[in-house]
Structure formats: C-alpha cells, structure tokens
Amino acid sequence: MTAFARRLAGHLARGLVMILIVTTVSFFVIRSVPGDPMAAKYEKMVEQGMSPEAAQRAVEVLFGFAPTGSLWQQYVDYMSGLVRLDLGQSLTVPGVGVSTVLFSAAKWTILPVLAGTLLSFLIGVIMGVYAAIRRSGKLGDILAISGSLLHGVPQYVLALLLGAVFTTLWPILPQGGTADIMFEPGFNAGYIGSLVEHAMLPVLTYALAGYGGWILAMKSSVVTVLGDDFILAAELRGLKRGFIFRYVARNAILPLFTILALSLGMLFGGAIFIERIFNYPGLGLMLIDSITNRDYALMGGAFLLITAAIIIANIAADLFYTVIDPRVRSGEGTT
Amino acid sequence: MKRLAAVVALLGLATVTACSGGTEDKPAAGGSGGGGGLYTTIDANKPSLDVNGPINPWSPKGNAFWGYNAMRIAWSKNHLTDPNQFYPGIAASWEIAPDNSSITLHLQPDNKWSDGKPVTAEDVKFSIALAYTQGSTAFAIDPGAAGAASEVEVVDDKTVKISQDMKNPSVTFVRGVMDSFIVPQHVWSSVLPADFWDKLKAARGDGADAESARAEITALSEKVLAFAPPKDVSAGPFALERMNPGEALLVKNKNFYNAANVGPDQVKMLNSTGNEQIWNYLIAGKLDSAPFTAVPADVMKRIGATPGNAVVKGFSPVSLGLAFNQAKKPYDNVHVRRGLAYLINRDEVTTIASPEGGTPAVTTTGIHQKPAAEWLGAELGELEPYKLDPAKAEEEFKKAGLKKEGGKWTLPDGTPWKFTINVPTPFSDWVSGAKAVTSQLTAAGVDAEVLTVADYPLYLKEIAEGKYDVGFWLIALGPAPYNIYQRLYGASNGWAILGGKVKHAEAGKGGNWMGGPETIEVDGTKVNPGELTAKLNSAAEDEQKTIVGQLAKAANQDLPVIQLWDYVNTQFVNTNHFTGFPENDSDLLRQPAGVWIQLGMVKKK
C-alpha cells in the first residue's frame, strides 16, 4: 500500500468513526428535543375547522408512521437502516424517504454555496495579493479596510441588507424560490437565466461574507512570503517582477486551499440563515421546517449530511494539501 | 488561472444541469407553461410547498391544493349558526333528511376528470372508502363514534346516498360528508383491496373479528397517505402541471364542469415560510390574492400603497384568550380572574397586538362576537362586559384575600405575587399582546412579566403539562358550537368522552391543564359545562341555542379564560389583472381562492 493510500484509509476510518459518534449523539439529542408534534398538528387541524375528534383520529393516523418502541430499539433500527443507506421515512411527507427529501434539497444548497465560495475565493485571493503588494498605498488600504469590514459583518446581516436593497428598495431580484415555474425546466436559456437570477442573492451573500476572510488571509500570507529569502534571491538575480509575483502568489496561496476546502463544508451550516432570509429552499430551509414539525428522521438525516460534508471537506483538504505542496509529499516518504 | 476558470465554468454547468435534472422538475405530459391569465397566490392550507409531496389530498404536505386541483363534495359556507350550508363542488345539489339521518348527493352532470373520464358516483363511493381509512368525521370506524356513516349507496351513475348511524347521531354528520375529498377510482384503485366494503361491514360489529377488520382498515391508512399518482388527474378547475421547490404551476382543466367561467388560465402557487415573505410579495404587487396574515400597521400602509392592492375583511371563527391554570394559586380563585379581567384594557391590547387582524372582544363568552350575537341575541348585552375598572378589580382582589402593600398586590399570606404569561416566540402578535397586558397590570400594582417559549410545539407540550400559570389559548374555533366550546370545556379542561359517556379528570390529570371545577353554578343552578358541550354535538338547533346561552354565561362568570380579541379574516387581493373577488364579510373568504375561481367569480380584466 502506498503512503497516499495508507493516509487515505486512515482518514476514511477516522471519518467513519466520527460520523458514527455524531450520528449517535444527534439521534439522542434530536429525540430529547422538547415539544409535541402531535399536539401541534392537532391544533393546526382544529384551527382549520376539523372537529376535535376527527383531528385526533387524523393525527393518530398520520403519526402511525412515527417509529415506535423503546429509544434503544429505535436507535438500533435507525443504525441498521443507516448501514443499508436507509435513513427512514419523513414524518411530514408520509411515505417519502428521508434520503429523497434530503437530496432534493441538498442540490439547492450546493449550487449557491459552491458558487459563492469559489467567487469569494477568487476575488479575495487576487485582491489579497494586490493589497499586500500595495500595502503602503491607498489601494492597499482600501482593499484591507473592505476586507476587515466585510469579515466583521455576520452573514445574516449581509443577507438582510442585500435582501432589503435588491428585493424591496430596488426590487430587481426575486424574493424567493429557485426558478420561475413558467420556464420549462431543462437546458434552455430562459430556465438557466432564471436559476441564476434566483440564486444571485444567496451567492452574493456567501461571496461577500467570504471575501473579507480571503483577502485578509491572502494579504498576510503574501506579506510573509515576500520576506522569504528566495524572493530576495530572485530579486538579486534580476528576475522580472512578473515572475516574482507568480512565485509569491503560488507559495502564499497554499495554506488558503486548506481553508477553502474546510469552509465549503462549514458553509452548509451557515446556509440555514441565508436560505431562511431569501426563502431559498435548500437544506437549511428544510432543516428549519423539520425542526418546527419535529420530524426526527429528517432532522437526523440533515445533521448527518452536514456532518458528512464537513468531514469529507476535512479529508479532502488534507489530501489536497498533500498533492499541491511538495514539502508535505516529501514528508510522506519518510513515514 | 485559465485552467481554474475552466474548472469553475464546468462546475457551474454541471450544477445547473444537475438542478434541472431532478424528477420534480420534469413537465407533466400535455401541458404548457406560459400563456395569459396567470393568477399568483399562496395556499393558506399548504404555504410551504414540498416537491416530494404526492398529489394526494390526504397527505399533509401533498400537492393537492384545495379548490384548485383537489375537490370536495361541496364547500362549506361556514355559516355562523347553520353547519349545513354549502357551495357546490363535486356535488351540484343535495337533499338532507329532516332528522339529518341521510344526505343524497346529485353530482355535477357534465363534470369530467382532467384525463377526460367522467366523474361518477363510483368515484365518490371509492373516495369515501379511502376516507374511512383516515378516520374522517363522518367516516370513522371506531365503535360509538358520533356522526358516522352507516351506509353508502350508489343510486345511479350520478347519485349517491349516505346514511348516518342513528345510534349516535351528530349534527355535524352532513358537514363531515361534504368535506370529503373525491379522487379518481381509475387512478387510485390499487390502494384498496377488492373486499374493502366487506371488511368495513365486519369492522362495524363486535368481537375479535370486528377488531381485526378495524386493524386491517387502519393499516391501510399508511398506504393511502403515501400513495403518489404519477400525474395529476383532477376534477377541479386546475391540474398540477409541474413544480419546483419554490413554486407550483397549475393549468386550467378544460374538462371541469364550469371551465368556461374559470377566469385564470394558470395558477402560480408560491412557497412561503412566514408572514414577512407574504408582506414582501404584497408590497411588490406580486400576488393576486393572499391568505389571512397578521400584519402590523406600518406594513399595512406599505401594502396599501402598492397599486391594485386592496384589503378584504371578514369573519374568522377564532378568538384569543388569556387562559389560566386553575390548579395554581391564586388562579383557582374566580375573584382573582375577574379582578384581572377588570384591569385589562382589551381595546388597547388589541390596538397594540393586532390592529389589522383583530377586534377587541366585547366580553368573554367563549364565542367570537359575531356568532355570539346570532346565538345569544339580547342576552349578549346582559353579560358582564369586564370593561376597564380598577375599583372593581380592587374589590374582586380583596374578595380573593389578596393584599395591597406598598402599591403592590401580594398573595393572601403576604408573599409576593408574580403574574407570568407564557407565549410562543414566533407568534409576534401574541408576544405584543402579552407585553401590553403585563404593562397594564404592572401599572395597576400586579407584578407581571412575559416569558417566551421557543416554538409552538414546545408551548403546547408545556402548557398541557401544566407548567405555565397563564398562557394564550385560541378559543371559539367554530363555526360548530360543539367545536367552539370544546376549547373551554373539552379535553384541556378535563372533559373527555369515553365509551359514549362524558367523564371529567381532576386538575393536572388526563390532560386537564386548565383545572376548572366539574360543575359551575349558573343562575343558582349547578351545571356541568363539559356535559353541556358534549350535548351540542347531537342537540337540535333550539336546544343548541339554550345550551350555548348557558355555556356563555358559565364562561362569562367563571372566566376560565379572559377573551382578549376576536380575529378578523384580513385578506389581500390585487385588482390589476383580475376582478370579481369576494367582498367584505363574504363567507367565501373562509374558502381558498380556488373555490372563488371554480364558482366563476374571478374574471380576467
């Protein structure tokens, strides 16, 4: 087995153990969440005009789907289902598997999170290099201040501001949804344009929220590299500024790739607030809905997916770093 | 950098392709997007759309929208006193036996499903069989259930007769029948076994065989709830064309019996997860109609400023009560409750909490003031109004033995009295209302505070467990008087019907968190409000009037709750594209816009 394969196997084993622990903890935590979904459903039905007896019967039928037996038995059933990749049935959409609901929602989170993070990474890294090189000038100051400001503003505040500006004060962007239903779904300009239009505000929020962190990190990294001996040596050898810039950027960007992979995983958690604000029906909105309805199976599935995303991102970051940094690769040979 | 850009572009392309490839986005056969006459709205019954939901009216998150692509036998008028008034639906007309023992339905003669097949009496009978698995009001299989049907007879292709089991009749039997959803037998036939009606017959008997038959029928409920037809076959004015997670598109069903008078060609249903989103859509002028929504005054102004927007108001059979846990001191003492009622200025509380969606309750009767006027007539004016009166409050508190020290009321033994109201955080009007009440009480010397609870499921659990002294409780959920008084003298106050008899549980036991006494003296006579409430389910109209009068008096003098405000059904319409919306006070405001449209009211401009 090569060193890389050993490393991968180790990561996967640790990842599985972590998933097992998180799944177990979340299973018991979720089921200890106080609140009576049956009573809430009953109330809703009575409010809609149903007689108390009819509402009681309807709730009993509906919650006939809920798992029964002791908590321990439910846990055993849940874990054995998990081994078969069966996450159970949603309580609020009877007969529909949790995995179906999850994957149907997940794609609407992945698209904006991925686009927003990559956008902020690209812009943040490029601006970070400029901010470092021009750190004594006005441009450097402006870039650094923009980074500090945006890094300090919480994601949800940015989302509220963008929402207020682009959907209320200057209503040029849609207030929710993933695409206008009037367009036939498929690979056509109208539908894709509508998808992009609807995703714009969430993407912009992720991008602006991430931008500050990237620019500051890149600036700091570039400044550190600029002080390295090999840059001085390159300058002494009369290398052109363009070449030196490439050396600096390539070396400075290495640690940021790790953070990029990690932040992709973490952003799934942050999506909860953004999707709520923009009524963008991804994993976050689904999770809020499942908590309100105490849909234990769906909550468990959502937490599992978010956990798995973070763990996979961690593993990917580590492996990616191995690939792109020769120093780490050479270190492998000695183990 | 070029390589990176290419990777990003490819990733973007792949994601867009993945998002467009989901099964929920595939267009159904035969329809088209685009076109004129698009009506945009939000379904109050299913505000949160779910692309995974089946096109199944019994599924709580199904994509069968009442009045649009899901049809009932008829649509209730929710009349203030008569539960047997309806608008036509699947049935064009009906005859109700004078003693409520049966109803004969005459189906719309020219109605067809959206796939062209006729809507028949067999479809109705089959749908009733499905309803039995769900335990609907008129189609309950539990022994002794009041108002259950005993026979369903297909008289001819367009006529069905349904008889009530007169061993335990109910005045709401007809309403229970009319509220049934009708689905196409040719699509749903696989869901029920061929011998379903034999099983049902067996289930109505006694003994082990009957029990086993009941278990088999109940087991079918899961299959019914989970059934997902591959495409929408609707008998309503529209059929579901396609959905995405944020919107649903319904297109006109050309086979609908009244298709010529259906104004919109298409309906776009928007997803909504909260009031704020509805406000924003309204401010942007994007909704042709919007369901009942609590709206603060400043938002109301902005909504009104949008061209075409108009507000329509009507009766909403709901009131808000400040409910007491009488198992806790000092709330076990009626004089304390009365004293508090005299200290609360309901006009001011309503103005602060629900200026657009409520009117101050005239007094506590347990009924919304509109039906109260119908049921009680002049008697309503004779009840104690509990108008703001600090002197009377003081008198009542003194009768309860409370003491005033240093301007603050204390318990009879001199210990401090902390008046705490619990409310669920997401209900902004309740939170504002509770704060207004506590400020008024604090000013009058009652040390009061508001505690918020994370969400409604938790609130309901904790209030039922008797954890709160005082909380907010929806009452007057009518229009049937039995349902109305169940909120005050039903399970939450200790009364339950067991084996056809009304039993009362002690305070704190059997779900009795209100902890009221089993009997109350009204006009010198001891009455059992739980028994009176149960009687409302089967009493004739005259007798109902007497009982309602007694219960209103009981509620008025005993105050298990202080009725704060009566809700107003505040809806929004936009007349830029369509006209013919229901007017103020129309009973149709209590039905979804799909019903207005199918009745031919809403017209393209």
Interface residues (C-beta under 8 A of the other chain):
Chain A: P34 G35 D36 P37 A39 A40 K41 E43 V46 E47 Q48 G49 M50 S51 P52 E53 A54 R57 A58 E60 V61 L62 G64 F65 S90 T92 V93 P94 G95 V96 T100 V101 S104 A105 K107 W108 I110 L111 L114 A115 L118 L122 T167 T168 P171 Q175 G176 G177 T178 A179 D180 I181 M182 F183 E184 P185 G186 F187 Y191 I192 L195 H198 R276 N279 Y280 P281 L285 I288 D289 I291 T292 N293 R294
Chain B: L4 V8 L11 G12 T15 V16 T17 A18 C19 S20 G22 E24 D25 K26 P27 G33 G34 L38 N45 S48 L49 D50 V51 N52 G53 P54 S59 P60 K61 S76 N78 T133 Q134 G135 S136 T137 A140 D142 A145 A146 T172 G176 T218 S221 E222 L225 A226 F227 A228 R242 M243 N244 P245 G246 E247 A248 L249 K268 L270 N271 S272 T273 Q277 N280 Y281 I283 A284 K286 P317 V318 A454 D455 Y456 P457 L458 L460 K461 E462 A464 L474 L477 P479 A480 Y482 N483 Q486 G490 A491 I497
